[in-house]
Amino acid sequence: MTAFDYGNARLRAMKARLLTRPALDALAEARGIPSLAAALADTPYRPHIDAALARLSGPGTVFRALLLDLQETVAKITRCYHDEARSIVGIVLRRYDIHNLKAVLRGVSRNAAPEAIAEAWLPPGVLGEPVLRDLAGAGDLRAAVDRLATLRFPLSRPLIDLRAGHPGAGLFEMELALSRWHYRTAAEELTGGRHAALSEDLEWQSDIEDLVTVLRFVSGMRAVGGGGGPSASDLRAVLLGYGSLSIRELVQAASADSVEGAVRSLQRTRYGPALRAGFERFQSSDRLSDIELELRRAHLTRSAGRIRTDPLGIGVPLGYLALKSSEIANLRWIIRGVGSGLPAAEIKAGIQ
């Protein structure tokens, strides 16, 4: 019996309650938010829809229901594991803390309302909803970092260190510091080949962030008519480098004179199929988000597969959380699409 046995059995049962693709497509057909909320009331989200309806109306109702469901899900998962297993699951959940903190910093930098910022949150880990809402109401980036520092969470350290060395650091530098701290800390905690499934998943996450950075750079160079490509030192300042792709490969891709050239230079990597699929969509849409979507779909498929390939280890919570987070992201996309009156076919095309 392993430390993951009990929790993994519970998560397999919870996985059966996730919405299928046909169910998501059916939700995309809803005409208006009231219709969508009624449709969601026929799913496992019903208790949270009912609870949210007691407080809100309109799109905020459904967003609130999703947040309630995420909080309950993470609480269940945390209770399922103990000792080392809980510590390793904590590394997975930290990814969501990083995501949520970045969402707060972005929202604060735009003076967005706390409720609007909350719409982007994923499962809360160490940073629970009360903490996130307090940070979201900080008013500006400096105040948000000050509040986080007083709470003494480990992930406040990279922001404090950044401000000490670069008092005028902006949002981009803060996000980069958080990502680098996350991957570096996880690598230190997973030394000796322990929990290989999680180490590989972290490589995928880092590589995707770097690939998106490279594609944005190439697209920006094309837009302004730049040439010559970036130098290695230019890219080292903004790339993470904690994945399977080397800095040399990334620099070479960023030196291409077009997005197509960048994709072609990476076609022999494990991301080649997803990049090619995304580029086919990019050719008609001219949206880099279509390439990123294909990369994230490939990552989701890989993560979900770990439930089967690592049934006695971290693969099950890793895969389940990936599927659950994807479901929430898809529902948020559907809510926005239905609320904006987008055609159902367009909403379905954006589902992961």
HUZI-V541292 format. One record per pair of residues at least 4 apart in sequence whose ideal C-beta (glycine too) atoms are under 7 Angstrom apart, sorted by the first residue. I is the first residue (numbers start at 1). GAP is how many residues later the second one is. D is the distance in whole Angstrom. If there is no record, write none. Layout:
# HUZI-V541292
{{I & GAP & D} {I & GAP & D}}
This chain:
# HUZI-V541292
{{1 & 4 & 5} {2 & 310 & 5} {2 & 311 & 7} {3 & 80 & 6} {3 & 81 & 6} {3 & 82 & 4} {4 & 4 & 5} {4 & 77 & 7} {4 & 81 & 5} {4 & 308 & 6} {4 & 309 & 6} {4 & 310 & 7} {4 & 312 & 7} {5 & 4 & 7} {5 & 307 & 7} {6 & 4 & 7} {6 & 74 & 6} {7 & 4 & 6} {7 & 73 & 3} {7 & 74 & 4} {7 & 78 & 7} {7 & 310 & 7} {8 & 4 & 6} {8 & 303 & 7} {8 & 308 & 4} {9 & 4 & 7} {10 & 4 & 6} {10 & 70 & 5} {11 & 4 & 6} {11 & 66 & 7} {11 & 305 & 5} {11 & 306 & 6} {11 & 309 & 4} {12 & 304 & 7} {14 & 306 & 7} {15 & 305 & 6} {15 & 308 & 7} {17 & 27 & 5} {18 & 305 & 6} {18 & 306 & 7} {18 & 309 & 6} {19 & 4 & 4} {19 & 5 & 6} {19 & 24 & 6} {19 & 308 & 6} {21 & 4 & 6} {22 & 4 & 6} {23 & 4 & 7} {24 & 4 & 7} {24 & 306 & 6} {24 & 310 & 7} {24 & 327 & 6} {25 & 323 & 5} {27 & 9 & 6} {27 & 12 & 6} {27 & 307 & 5} {28 & 306 & 5} {28 & 309 & 7} {28 & 316 & 5} {28 & 319 & 4} {28 & 320 & 5} {29 & 315 & 5} {30 & 5 & 4} {30 & 6 & 4} {30 & 9 & 6} {30 & 308 & 5} {31 & 4 & 5} {32 & 4 & 7} {32 & 306 & 7} {33 & 4 & 6} {33 & 25 & 6} {33 & 26 & 5} {33 & 29 & 7} {33 & 305 & 6} {33 & 306 & 6} {34 & 4 & 6} {35 & 4 & 6} {36 & 4 & 6} {36 & 26 & 7} {36 & 299 & 7} {36 & 302 & 5} {37 & 4 & 7} {37 & 12 & 6} {37 & 24 & 6} {37 & 25 & 6} {40 & 5 & 5} {40 & 9 & 5} {40 & 22 & 7} {41 & 5 & 5} {41 & 8 & 5} {45 & 4 & 6} {45 & 20 & 6} {45 & 24 & 6} {46 & 4 & 6} {47 & 4 & 6} {48 & 4 & 6} {48 & 17 & 4} {48 & 20 & 4} {48 & 21 & 5} {49 & 4 & 6} {49 & 16 & 5} {51 & 17 & 6} {52 & 4 & 6} {52 & 9 & 5} {52 & 12 & 4} {52 & 13 & 4} {52 & 16 & 7} {53 & 8 & 6} {55 & 9 & 7} {56 & 4 & 4} {56 & 5 & 4} {56 & 8 & 5} {57 & 4 & 6} {59 & 4 & 6} {59 & 276 & 6} {59 & 280 & 5} {60 & 4 & 6} {60 & 55 & 6} {61 & 4 & 7} {62 & 4 & 7} {62 & 273 & 5} {63 & 4 & 7} {63 & 56 & 5} {63 & 272 & 7} {64 & 4 & 6} {65 & 4 & 6} {66 & 4 & 6} {66 & 262 & 5} {66 & 265 & 6} {66 & 266 & 7} {67 & 4 & 7} {67 & 51 & 6} {67 & 54 & 6} {68 & 4 & 7} {69 & 4 & 6} {70 & 4 & 6} {70 & 52 & 7} {70 & 53 & 5} {70 & 54 & 7} {70 & 258 & 6} {71 & 4 & 6} {71 & 53 & 6} {71 & 58 & 6} {72 & 4 & 6} {73 & 4 & 6} {73 & 50 & 6} {73 & 251 & 6} {74 & 4 & 6} {74 & 19 & 7} {74 & 49 & 4} {74 & 50 & 6} {74 & 51 & 7} {75 & 4 & 7} {76 & 4 & 7} {77 & 12 & 7} {77 & 240 & 6} {78 & 8 & 7} {81 & 4 & 4} {81 & 5 & 4} {81 & 8 & 5} {82 & 4 & 5} {84 & 4 & 6} {85 & 4 & 6} {86 & 4 & 6} {88 & 107 & 6} {88 & 110 & 7} {88 & 226 & 5} {89 & 4 & 6} {89 & 228 & 5} {90 & 4 & 6} {91 & 95 & 5} {91 & 98 & 6} {91 & 107 & 6} {92 & 106 & 7} {92 & 225 & 6} {92 & 226 & 6} {92 & 229 & 6} {93 & 4 & 7} {93 & 30 & 7} {93 & 32 & 4} {94 & 4 & 6} {94 & 31 & 6} {94 & 88 & 6} {95 & 4 & 6} {95 & 87 & 7} {95 & 110 & 7} {96 & 4 & 6} {96 & 26 & 4} {96 & 27 & 5} {96 & 28 & 7} {96 & 29 & 5} {97 & 4 & 6} {97 & 28 & 4} {97 & 29 & 5} {97 & 30 & 5} {97 & 58 & 6} {98 & 4 & 6} {98 & 57 & 7} {98 & 80 & 5} {98 & 81 & 7} {98 & 84 & 5} {99 & 4 & 6} {99 & 23 & 5} {100 & 4 & 7} {100 & 21 & 5} {100 & 22 & 6} {100 & 24 & 6} {100 & 27 & 6} {100 & 32 & 6} {101 & 4 & 6} {101 & 26 & 6} {101 & 54 & 7} {101 & 77 & 6} {102 & 4 & 6} {102 & 73 & 5} {102 & 76 & 6} {103 & 4 & 6} {103 & 14 & 6} {103 & 17 & 4} {103 & 18 & 6} {104 & 4 & 6} {104 & 13 & 6} {104 & 28 & 6} {104 & 31 & 5} {104 & 32 & 5} {104 & 40 & 7} {105 & 4 & 6} {105 & 36 & 6} {105 & 39 & 6} {105 & 66 & 6} {105 & 69 & 6} {105 & 70 & 7} {106 & 4 & 7} {106 & 65 & 6} {107 & 5 & 4} {107 & 9 & 7} {107 & 10 & 3} {107 & 29 & 6} {108 & 28 & 7} {108 & 30 & 6} {108 & 32 & 6} {108 & 33 & 6} {108 & 36 & 5} {109 & 32 & 6} {109 & 62 & 5} {112 & 4 & 5} {112 & 5 & 5} {114 & 4 & 6} {114 & 19 & 6} {114 & 22 & 4} {114 & 23 & 5} {117 & 19 & 5} {119 & 213 & 7} {121 & 11 & 7} {122 & 203 & 5} {122 & 206 & 7} {123 & 198 & 7} {123 & 202 & 7} {124 & 4 & 5} {124 & 5 & 6} {124 & 8 & 7} {126 & 27 & 6} {127 & 4 & 5} {127 & 5 & 6} {127 & 26 & 7} {129 & 4 & 6} {130 & 4 & 6} {131 & 4 & 6} {131 & 20 & 7} {132 & 4 & 6} {133 & 4 & 7} {134 & 13 & 6} {135 & 9 & 5} {135 & 12 & 6} {135 & 13 & 6} {138 & 5 & 4} {138 & 6 & 4} {138 & 9 & 6} {139 & 4 & 5} {141 & 4 & 6} {141 & 30 & 7} {142 & 4 & 6} {143 & 4 & 6} {144 & 4 & 6} {145 & 4 & 6} {145 & 14 & 5} {145 & 18 & 6} {146 & 4 & 7} {148 & 5 & 7} {148 & 8 & 4} {148 & 11 & 7} {149 & 7 & 5} {149 & 11 & 5} {151 & 5 & 7} {152 & 4 & 7} {155 & 23 & 7} {155 & 26 & 7} {156 & 4 & 6} {157 & 4 & 6} {157 & 24 & 7} {158 & 4 & 6} {158 & 19 & 4} {158 & 20 & 6} {158 & 23 & 4} {159 & 4 & 6} {159 & 15 & 6} {159 & 18 & 6} {160 & 4 & 6} {161 & 4 & 6} {162 & 4 & 6} {162 & 7 & 5} {162 & 11 & 6} {162 & 12 & 6} {162 & 15 & 5} {163 & 4 & 6} {163 & 6 & 6} {166 & 7 & 7} {169 & 4 & 4} {169 & 5 & 6} {171 & 4 & 6} {172 & 4 & 6} {173 & 4 & 6} {174 & 4 & 6} {175 & 4 & 6} {176 & 4 & 6} {176 & 62 & 7} {177 & 4 & 6} {178 & 4 & 6} {179 & 4 & 7} {179 & 30 & 6} {179 & 61 & 6} {180 & 4 & 6} {180 & 60 & 6} {181 & 4 & 6} {182 & 4 & 6} {183 & 4 & 6} {183 & 19 & 6} {183 & 23 & 5} {183 & 57 & 6} {183 & 59 & 4} {184 & 4 & 7} {185 & 4 & 6} {186 & 4 & 6} {186 & 16 & 5} {187 & 55 & 7} {190 & 4 & 6} {190 & 5 & 6} {190 & 8 & 6} {190 & 9 & 5} {195 & 4 & 7} {195 & 118 & 6} {195 & 119 & 5} {196 & 4 & 6} {197 & 4 & 6} {197 & 109 & 5} {197 & 113 & 4} {197 & 116 & 6} {197 & 117 & 6} {197 & 118 & 4} {197 & 121 & 6} {198 & 4 & 6} {198 & 116 & 5} {198 & 120 & 6} {199 & 4 & 7} {200 & 4 & 7} {201 & 4 & 7} {201 & 102 & 6} {201 & 117 & 6} {202 & 4 & 6} {202 & 40 & 7} {203 & 4 & 6} {203 & 40 & 4} {203 & 41 & 5} {204 & 4 & 6} {204 & 39 & 7} {204 & 95 & 5} {204 & 98 & 6} {205 & 4 & 7} {206 & 4 & 6} {206 & 34 & 5} {206 & 36 & 4} {206 & 37 & 4} {207 & 4 & 6} {207 & 36 & 3} {207 & 37 & 6} {207 & 38 & 5} {207 & 64 & 7} {208 & 4 & 6} {208 & 87 & 5} {208 & 88 & 7} {208 & 91 & 6} {209 & 4 & 7} {209 & 31 & 6} {210 & 4 & 6} {210 & 29 & 5} {210 & 30 & 5} {210 & 33 & 6} {210 & 35 & 6} {210 & 40 & 6} {211 & 4 & 6} {211 & 60 & 6} {211 & 84 & 6} {212 & 4 & 6} {212 & 80 & 5} {213 & 4 & 6} {213 & 25 & 6} {213 & 26 & 6} {214 & 4 & 6} {214 & 36 & 6} {214 & 39 & 5} {214 & 40 & 5} {214 & 48 & 6} {215 & 4 & 6} {215 & 44 & 6} {215 & 47 & 6} {215 & 73 & 5} {215 & 76 & 6} {216 & 4 & 6} {216 & 72 & 6} {217 & 4 & 6} {217 & 13 & 7} {217 & 37 & 5} {218 & 4 & 6} {218 & 36 & 6} {218 & 38 & 6} {218 & 40 & 7} {218 & 41 & 6} {218 & 44 & 5} {219 & 4 & 6} {219 & 40 & 6} {219 & 69 & 6} {220 & 4 & 7} {221 & 5 & 4} {222 & 36 & 6} {227 & 30 & 7} {229 & 25 & 6} {229 & 26 & 3} {230 & 4 & 4} {230 & 5 & 5} {230 & 21 & 7} {230 & 24 & 5} {230 & 25 & 7} {232 & 4 & 6} {232 & 15 & 7} {232 & 19 & 5} {233 & 4 & 7} {235 & 4 & 5} {235 & 12 & 7} {235 & 15 & 6} {235 & 16 & 5} {235 & 19 & 6} {236 & 11 & 6} {239 & 8 & 6} {239 & 11 & 6} {241 & 6 & 6} {245 & 4 & 5} {245 & 5 & 6} {245 & 24 & 6} {247 & 4 & 6} {248 & 4 & 6} {249 & 4 & 6} {249 & 17 & 7} {250 & 4 & 6} {251 & 4 & 6} {252 & 13 & 6} {253 & 9 & 4} {253 & 12 & 5} {253 & 13 & 5} {254 & 8 & 7} {256 & 5 & 3} {256 & 6 & 4} {256 & 9 & 6} {257 & 4 & 6} {259 & 4 & 6} {259 & 20 & 7} {259 & 23 & 7} {260 & 4 & 6} {260 & 19 & 6} {261 & 4 & 6} {262 & 4 & 7} {263 & 4 & 7} {263 & 12 & 5} {263 & 13 & 7} {263 & 16 & 5} {266 & 5 & 6} {266 & 6 & 6} {266 & 9 & 6} {267 & 5 & 4} {267 & 8 & 7} {267 & 9 & 7} {268 & 4 & 6} {271 & 4 & 5} {271 & 24 & 6} {272 & 4 & 6} {273 & 4 & 6} {274 & 4 & 6} {274 & 20 & 4} {274 & 21 & 5} {274 & 23 & 7} {274 & 24 & 4} {275 & 4 & 6} {275 & 16 & 6} {276 & 4 & 7} {277 & 17 & 5} {278 & 4 & 6} {278 & 12 & 5} {278 & 13 & 3} {278 & 15 & 7} {278 & 16 & 3} {278 & 17 & 7} {279 & 4 & 7} {279 & 12 & 6} {281 & 4 & 6} {281 & 9 & 4} {282 & 4 & 7} {282 & 5 & 7} {282 & 6 & 7} {282 & 8 & 5} {282 & 9 & 5} {285 & 5 & 5} {288 & 4 & 6} {289 & 4 & 6} {290 & 4 & 7} {291 & 4 & 7} {292 & 4 & 6} {293 & 4 & 6} {293 & 59 & 7} {294 & 4 & 6} {295 & 4 & 6} {296 & 4 & 6} {296 & 56 & 6} {297 & 4 & 7} {297 & 55 & 5} {298 & 4 & 6} {299 & 4 & 6} {300 & 4 & 6} {300 & 22 & 6} {300 & 26 & 5} {300 & 52 & 6} {301 & 4 & 6} {303 & 15 & 6} {303 & 16 & 5} {303 & 19 & 4} {304 & 15 & 5} {304 & 18 & 6} {304 & 19 & 6} {305 & 4 & 6} {306 & 4 & 5} {306 & 9 & 3} {306 & 12 & 5} {306 & 13 & 5} {307 & 4 & 7} {307 & 8 & 6} {307 & 9 & 5} {307 & 12 & 4} {307 & 13 & 7} {309 & 6 & 6} {310 & 4 & 7} {310 & 5 & 3} {311 & 4 & 7} {311 & 5 & 6} {314 & 4 & 5} {315 & 4 & 6} {316 & 4 & 6} {317 & 4 & 6} {318 & 4 & 7} {319 & 4 & 6} {320 & 4 & 6} {321 & 4 & 6} {322 & 4 & 6} {323 & 4 & 6} {324 & 4 & 7} {325 & 4 & 6} {326 & 4 & 6} {326 & 26 & 5} {327 & 4 & 6} {328 & 4 & 6} {329 & 4 & 6} {329 & 23 & 6} {330 & 4 & 6} {330 & 21 & 5} {330 & 22 & 6} {331 & 4 & 6} {332 & 4 & 6} {333 & 4 & 6} {333 & 17 & 5} {333 & 18 & 7} {334 & 4 & 6} {334 & 13 & 6} {335 & 4 & 6} {336 & 4 & 6} {337 & 5 & 4} {337 & 9 & 7} {337 & 10 & 4} {338 & 9 & 7} {342 & 4 & 5} {342 & 5 & 5} {344 & 4 & 6} {345 & 4 & 7} {346 & 4 & 7}}
